[in-house]
Amino acid sequence: MSKKCVSVLLAALLLLGSGTYAQDPNFYVFLSFGQSNMEGNARFEPQDTVSVDPRFRVLEAVDCPNLNRTMGNWYTALPPLCRCRTGLTPVDYFGRRLVASLPANVKVGVINVAVGGCKIELFDKDHYESYVSTAPDWLKNMAREYGGNPYGRLLEMAKLAQRDGVIKGILLHQGESNTGDTTWPSKVKLVYDNLLKELGLNAAAVPLLAGEVVHADQGGVCASMNKIIASLPQTITNAHVISAAGCPDAADNLHFNAAGYRMLGDRYAEKMLALLGVK
């Protein structure tokens, strides 16, 4: 064997030993997290369960025997995309719009970890335990589906996804439970910075897209939080706020209805496509 061949072989072995994986640069991965509107409060409808392009994938973050899905595996992104019995989310139509707009050789993968009713503090890796310890039982039960640590599960799944593709962005829909909390942007930045650091990501290349809560034009009970959400780009340079104006909501004036999720997901996608330079 020539010296050149030996050198190439050694380099390949070193890469394998270092944990480097053969990422597909045309597999775009997006992380999503938040509370009930990201989890998906509206029941999905017949139109939401057909014609899903197999290029749109979801990495299951929990075991779902009822869906024949196992945590840590990729599946065609049919709803539900959060946990086993959740509803339609903005992520559904975010991914559908992306694959419809991107070149045919590009796949889109999403990871959705969300807990209804939670504050952003649930995703603070250093203080989530104290937050959960005082939470109501229903929230503890949902967190338990993620091993008691939703942030940790999101990180674990993201590291798995990095073996297959490239993380291109992070989607957030949360804030209702933090309404009036002017420190919310700095709390979001802590979570964002931790994800970037632990996943080896560059902030300039991984934008954070944060959706507004139900607007006052729809009677939103937490609409005042949108003023705080609007300030997020002042704290995170590569943050972008996704408008919820005109997105129809449910009777509780807290959650969007199915049509609202479709509209909001499409707006997340429009912004992400613009950031990717796709017309």
N, C-alpha and C positions, 0 to 999 in steps of 0.2 A: 504493500500500500504506500502510495506516495506521501511525502510530507504534507502536501496541500490537502489530501484527503483526510489525513489524520487530524489536521488542524480544524477542518470543517466538522468532523465527527466530535471532537472534543468540545467545540463551541456549542454544538447541538446538545450534548450531554449536560453542559453547564447551564444552558437555558432551561432544560427540563428539571434539573436539580434546584433551580432558583424559584420554581413555581410559576414560570412564565407560560402563558397559554396562547394557542393560536386563535386570536380574536378575529372575528369577521368584521372588517371596517364598515361593511354595508349592513350590519345589524345594529340599529339604533335602539338603545335602551333608555327608558325613562322611569325614574322613581317617583312615586306619588304617595302622599301621606296627608293626614288631617283628621277631621271628625266626621259627623254623620253625612254631610253633603258630599264628602269624598268617598265615604263608605258606600253611599248609594241608598237613599231613603225611598225613592219611588220604585214601584214594581215595574220591571221591564215588560214591554208589550210585544205582541207577535212580530212587529216590524223590527224589533231589536234582536231577534234570535235567528234571523235568516241573513244570508248573503254576507257573512263575515269573511273577508279575504284571509286565507291561511297565512299570509305574510304578516298579519297582525297577531302577536303572540302575548300570552300572559304567563308569568312565572308564578306558580301557585305558592302562596306564603303560608298556607295552613293545609293540613290534610282534610280532604273533602270526599269521603266515601260516597256520598250521595251524588257527586258529580264525576265519580271515577277519576279524581285528580289526587295526586300525591305531592306534598310539599317539596319544593325544589326542582320541579319539572316544568317544562314549557308545554303549553297547550294553545290551540287556536282560541282567540280571545272572545269567546261567547260569554255573555253575562251569566252569573255574577262574576265580577273581576276582583272583588275584595275577599270576603269570606264566603262560606258555603251557602248561606241563605240571605245574603244582602241583595240590594237592588241595583238599578241602573245608576251609573256614576258619570261625571264629566269625562273620565278616562275612556269610556266606551267610544264616544264619538271623537275624542281627541285622536285616538289611534286610527279609527276608520278614515278620518279626514287625511291623516298623514300618509297612509299607504295609498290612498287615492291620488295624492298629489306628488309623491316622491317617485323616482324612477323604479321600474319594475324589478330591478335587482336589489332593491333596498327592503329589508324587513324592519318591523317595529315591534319592540318588546316592552311590556310594562310590568311594574311591580307595584301593587297597591296595598299599603298597610294603613288602615284607618280604624279609629274607635269612636263611635258615636258619643257625643256629650263630653268629650275630653277637652281639657285645656292644653295649650302648647307645651306645658310643663311635663306632660306624659312622655314627650320625646327628648327630654333633657336627660342625657345618659348618666349624669351624676346625681340627679335628684328625683328620678322617676319613682324610685321605691317609696320615698316619703310621700309623694303625691298619691300613689296607688293605695298606700296604707290607710289614708283617710277618705278614699273614694267610696261611693255607694257600691253595693254588691253587684249590681248589674254591670257597672263599668269594670270592676275587678274580673268578672266572668269573661267579658270581651277581651280584656288584656291577657287573661290566662290562655286564650286561644293562640296568642303569640308567645307562649312560654313566660308570660308575666312581664315581658319587656318588648313592647312594639318597636322601639328604636333598634334594639339589638336584632330583632328579626328582620327588619328592613335592611340593616347593614349586612346581615348574614346572606340574605337573598341577593343583595347587590353584588357582593363578592362572588357569588356563584355566577351571576349574570355576566360579570367581567371576563369569565372564561370564554364566553360565547360572542359577546358583542362589546360595544363601546357606549358608555353612559353619556348621553347628549344633553340631559336636562333633568330638572327636578320640579315636580308639580305639587303645589300646596293648596288645599282648601280647608281653612280652619280659622277660627276667630270668634265664632258666636259665643263660645264659653268664656272668652276673654274680653267681651264687650266692655269698653271703657278703660281698658288696661293700656296706658300710654307706653308701657315698657315692652309691649308685645313685639315690636320690630326687633329689639335687641335680643329677645328670647328666641325669635325665629332665626336671627343671625347665628346664635350659638349652635342651634341644631344644624343649620346649613354648613357652618364652618367645620363642625365635627364630622359631618358626612364627607366633605371634601378632603379633610385631612386623613381620615381613616380609609378612604377609597383611593387616595393618591390622585385626586382630581384637581384641575386648575379652574379657579373661579371664572376666569375670562372665557373658558370654553364650555362651562356648565351653568347656564342661566337658571334662575329660580322664577317660576311663574306662579303667582299667587292670585287666586280668584276672589272677587268681592262676594260678600254675603248678599242675601235677598235685599233688593233696593227698596227705598221708601216708595217708589212708584208702584210697587207691588204690595205695599203695606208691611214691609219687612220689620219684624220686631227687634232685630239687631242691626238695623240699617245704619245707626250711628257709628258702628265699628268700621264702616267703609272709609271714614275720614282717617282713621289710624292705619288701615291697610294701605291707603293711598300714599302714606309717608314711608312705606317700606324701602323704596329705591334710595331714599336719603341715608339709609343704614346699610343696605346691601347694594353695591354698585351695579351688579348684574341681575337685579330683581326687576320684574315686570308685572304690573297689575293688570289682571284680566277683568274687564267690565262685566257686571251682571245686569246692567240696565236693560229693562224690558224682558228679562228672562222670567217666564211665568213660574209661579210658585204654588205650593200646596196650600190647603185650607189653614194650616197652622201658621202661615206667614213666616216660617223659619226655614223650611226645606223647599227646594225646587221640585216641580213635578217632572214627569218624564220628558216633556217637551222642553222644559227649562234646562235639564241636564244635557239634552242634545245640543241646544243652542250654546250653552256655556262651554261644552267640550269642543265645539267647533271653533269658538273664540280662542281657547287655549291653543288649538292647532294652528290657527291663523298667525298668532304671534310666533309660535315655534318655527313655522315655515319661513316667516320673514327673517327670523334670527339665523336660520340655516341658509338664507340667501335664495330660497325657492319662491318664484313668483306664482 
